[in-house]
């Protein structure tokens, strides 16, 4: 036989249970969406959503709650217990990893996320905030400010980005690494960076949808802030192959509109220096100059049987090498100033008519005997990719020489 205390306890528990899942008021306060993959065959883009659900009503216990979306009509059941969701008043529950598909035929559009209880006997007293709208914008837009800032002792690269336009608002960053890009080589832009007091070259490649899709880009770890250290498999400035292609993706929202922006691609490749013999070969081949026969040279450290003899004799015959010297030093390095003077003389750049502009480089002053040669770079496209320092005595790389020749040829 039940006593009075047992009956009172049962009634108290019943009242508590009735109160727990009555007067509920669920509200989706935010939805964060990120693109995770594309399926060209099915013409679909897969997204992953993070749902922020707030309980603005009475305490709920073990309640089965459903969230669906208007894109592919898929749904998830929210649970933080074995049987359902329990949530105190004013508490927020975060559900991560709600994946859904979007038809690629639409470049953008609105997706509505809705939350509701599954039990037929449970009603939300204020269903207005049960829905949350997100606008997806798949238009391909880019920015160009991603660049190397330093090389660390372990050969990792410290990357910096100009994110001044993305200071305010919800945003996240993803750094992508790709390989085997297909693009028009004429579109890549030669760049230099002064890292650890040395000049390193890299390239910027304007990003298009076709370039992006050819690159087999994969994600690195999520980025919290910049600058960021990125460790590649090898030293990217020493490896001949493969080239490393990197770009930054910014996910941000404006008025619940999800948007993406991609940086232009950075291409890291070999910065191996050239010998003077290698430089002679590249110069003759890149300029398209025909080999000169019967040239008599005074150099005593090269022989007609050397593989580079015809290249050196051609440059000698054109008057581009030191004709007063008895040594060419084929295995030694060629400096950036030597290569610049040789290229300017080959294209017969009129140094007298070089515009009198402020010095381009901090380490080449008007008192330098080669000042006018360096100032002639101001008339070429290659100068825009340089740092504030020319480093005249630094050895040249293949990329420096080939891009110097290309810039002078295009501007001559």
N, C-alpha and C positions, 0 to 999 in steps of 0.2 A: 504494500500500500504506500502510495506517494504521500509524503508529508508536505506541509505548507511550504517549507523551504525549497523542496525539490520543484514544486509547481511554480514558485516565484522565479527560481533560477531558469527553468525552461522558458517561461514567458520573457524573461530578460534576454536570453539568448535569441529567441525568435524575433523580438523587437530589434536587437542589434543586427541580425541577419537581414531583416526587412529594410533596415536603414542603410546597411552597407551598400547595397546595389540599387538604391532608389535615389531619386534626385541627382542622377549622374549628369555631368556636364563636361564632355570631352572636347578638347580643342587642339587642332594641329597648329602649332605656333611657327614651325619652320620646316622646310624640306630642302636638303642639300643634294644636288644631283651631279654625278660625274660620269663621263663617257668611259667605258671600259673596253669595248671592242666593236668591230664592224664585220658584218657578214655580207660580202658583195654578192654572193650567189642568191641569198634570200633578200637582198636589198634592205637589210635591217641594221640598226645601230643599237647596241646593248648599253643600258645605263644602270648605274647602281645609286639608289636613293637612301639617304639617312632621314628618318622621320622623327620629329620632336613632338611628342604628345604630352599635353598638360591636362591634369585632372582639376578642373575649376569647380567641381561640385563635391558631393559627399564622398566619403571613403568607399573605394570599390575593392572587392575581394574575389579573387579567382574568377573574374569575369572574362568570358571569351569575347575578344574585340577584333574586328576585321578592318584592314586597310586595303583599299583598291585604288586603281588609277584608270584614267580614261584613255591611255595610249594603247595598251594591249589587253586591258580588262583583267589582268592577273591580280592576285590578292595574296596577302599574308595574314596570318593569325598572330597577334601580339601576345606573348606569354613571358612572364618572369617567374611563374610557378609551374608545377606539373599540370595543372588543370586550367590555368588562365592567367589573367593579369591582376595584380593587386597594387593599388596606388593610393597614397594618402592625398588629402586635399592640398592643392597647390603644388604637388610634386610633378616632376617631369620625367617621362620615360623616353629613352632614346633607342630607336631600333635602327640598326645598321645593316646594309647589305640587301635591301629590297631591290631585286633586279627586274628590269622590264625592257621591252623592245620598242623601238621607234622606227617608223617607216622612213627610209632615206629619201623617198620621193619628195618629202616635204623638208624644205631647208630650215623651217622653224615653225613653231606653233605652241599652243597652250595645252598643258596637261593638268588635270584636276585630280588631286589626291583626296580621298574621303575616308573618314573613320566612322564606324558605327558598331554598336553591340550586336552580337549574334542572337542572343536570347530574345524570343518574341515578346516576352513579358517585361523587358527592360527598355526604357525609352530615354532618350537624351532630352533634357528639358530646354536646351538651347542649341538646336542643330545648325545654326548659322555658321558657327566657327568650326564645324566638322569638316569643312572643305578648305583646301589650300591650293592655290593656283601657281604653277611654275611655267615660265615661258622658256622654251628651248630654242636657241639660235645656233644653227649649224653652218652659218656662213663662214667662209674661210677668211679670217682677217689676221694680219701679222703686225709685228713690230720688230725693230732691228737691233735692240740694244742688249746684246749678250756678248761678253768678251772675257778673255783670260786675264786675271789680275796678278797671279804669281804661280811659281812652280815650287811645290813643297819638297822637302828632303827625300820623301819616299816616291817622288816623281808624280804624285797626284797633282791635279791642277786646281787652283783656286779660281772659280768663276764668279764674275760679278755681273749684275744686270741693273739697268736703269728702270726702276719700278716706281718712279715718282708719280705716275698717273694712276697707280693702284694702291695708294696708301690707305684710303678709306674704303670700308665695306668688307663683306665676306669674300675671301679669296683663298685659293690654294695653288701651289706650284708643283709641276711635275717636270723633271728633266728626262729627256728621251735620248737614247743612243741608237744610232742606226748604222747600216753599212750598205755598200753597193748601190749608192744613189745613181739614178739616171737623170742627167740634166745636161744642158748645153754648157760646155766648158767656158764659152765666151761670156757667160753671165756671172761667173765667180769673180769676186773682188779680192785682190791681194791686200792683206793687212799685216801690220807688224805690231809687236808688243814688246816693251822693255821689261823683262822679267829677270830678277836677280842680276841686274846690270848687264844683261845680254839681250841682243835682239833676236826674237823668235818670230817666224812668219806663220800665218794661218790664213784661212780664206773665209769670207762670208758668201753664202749661196742664197740668193733670193728664193724664198719658199713659195711654192705653188702647190696646189692640190696634187698635181701629177708627181712632183718631186717628193712630197710627203708620202704618197702611197707606194713609191718605189723603194723607200728607204728601210723597210722592215724595222721600224723604230720600236724599241722596247723601253719600258720604264725603269728608272733607278728608284732608290728609296725616296719617299716623300720629302720635300724640302720645307723647312720651317722658315728660314730666313737666308738672306744673301749677305756677304759672299759665302759660297759653299765649296767644300773640297770634294772633288770627284776623282776617284781612283780608277784608272783604266787598266787593262790587262798588261800593257807595256808602257814604256815611256812614249807618249804620242808624238814627241818631237824627234825621236831617234829611230822609230820603226819605219822601215820602207813600206811594209804592208801589214795589216790593212790600214786604210785611212779611217779616221774616226769622225763620225758626223754626230753633232749634238744640237738639240734645240730645246727651248724652254716653252712649256705650255702653262698659261695662266687660266685658271677657272675662277670666274668672278660673277657676281650677281648684281643687277640693278633693278630695283623694284620687283623682286622675285623673278626677274628674267635671267636665266642662266646663259652665260656667254663664255666663249673661249677665244684666246688669242695665242698665236704661236710666234716665236721669234724666228728670224732668219736662221738658216743652218750655219753652224760653225764647223769648218773642216780642219781637223788637225792632221798634219802629215809630216813627212821627214824634213828635218832641218840639217841634214848632213851637208857639211861644207865640201866645196869643190877644190880639186887641185888645179893648178894653172893649165895643165894639159887638158883636163876635163872641161874647164871653162872655155878654152880655145875651140874645142870640138862643138860645144853647145852654141857658142857665138856664131860660128860659121854656118851651122845647120839651121839655127833659128832665123838668121838674117837671109838665108837662101843664097848666100854668096858662093860663087863657083870657085873651085880650087885654082890657085895661080900656079903655073908651072915655071920652072927655071929661076926661082927666086934664090938669091945667094944671101945666106944669113951668116952673121958673125958668132952665133951662139956655139959654144964649145961643149955644152952639156946635153945636146940632142944629136941624134943620128938619123940618116935617111931611112933606116930600118925601123925606127920607132913608130908605133901605131898613130901617134898624134902629129907626126912630122908635117904632113900636108896641111893640117889645120893651122899649125903655128906659122908655117911658111906663108900661108895665105894672109894671115893677119899682119905678118911682117911686111909682105909685099904691099899691103894697103896702107902702110905707115901707121898702124895702130899700136905697135909695140915699141919698146925702147930700142932704137937702132944703134945707140952708142954703147950698149952693154955687150959683154961677151958671154953672158949667162942668162938663160931663160928660167931656170929653176922649175922644171915641169912638175915635180912632185910637191912643191911648196904651195901655200895658199895664195889666192888672189884677193886683194882687199876690195872693199866696197867702193872706195874712191877710184882705184885703178879701173874697175869695171865700168864705173860711171863715166870716167873720162874717155875710155875706149869707145863706149856706146855713143856718147855725144859727138865725138869726132867722126865716127862712122856715118852718122846721120847728118853731119855737117851743120849742127845747130849753131846759129849765129849768136855767140855770147855777148857781142856788143849791144845787141838789141834786146837782151834779157831785161825785162821790166825791173825797174828799181823799186823793189818791194822790201818790206821788213824781212830780216833773216828768218828763214824757215825753221832752222834748227838751232838749239841752244848751244851746241858744241861746235858750230862752224861760224866764226865771226867774220866781219868784213875784212879783217887783217889777214885772214887765211889766204895763201896763194891760190887755192882752188875754190875760193868762195863763189866765183861766178859759175863754175861748173855745177855746184850744188844748187845755186839759185835757179838754174835752168830747169830744175825739177818742178818748179812752181807751175810751169806751163804744161805739165803732164798730169794724167789722171792718177798715176801711181803715187804721187805725193800725198794724196788725201788719205792713204792707208798707212802712212808713216807715223811714228811717234814724234816727240819733240827733239829726239836725238838721232843723228845720222850714223854715228859710230863708224867713221871713215876707215879706221884700221881693222875693223872686224872682217873676218873672211866671208866670202860670198857663199850663198847656197844656190842650188839650181833654180829655186822659185824666185829668188831675188833677180837673178840674171835674166831668166826667160820673161818675167813680167816687166822688167826694165826695158828690154828690147821691144816687147809688145807695145808698151805705153809710148815709147819714142816713135815707133813706126806709125801708130795710130794718130799721133799728134803732129807728125812731120808733114 
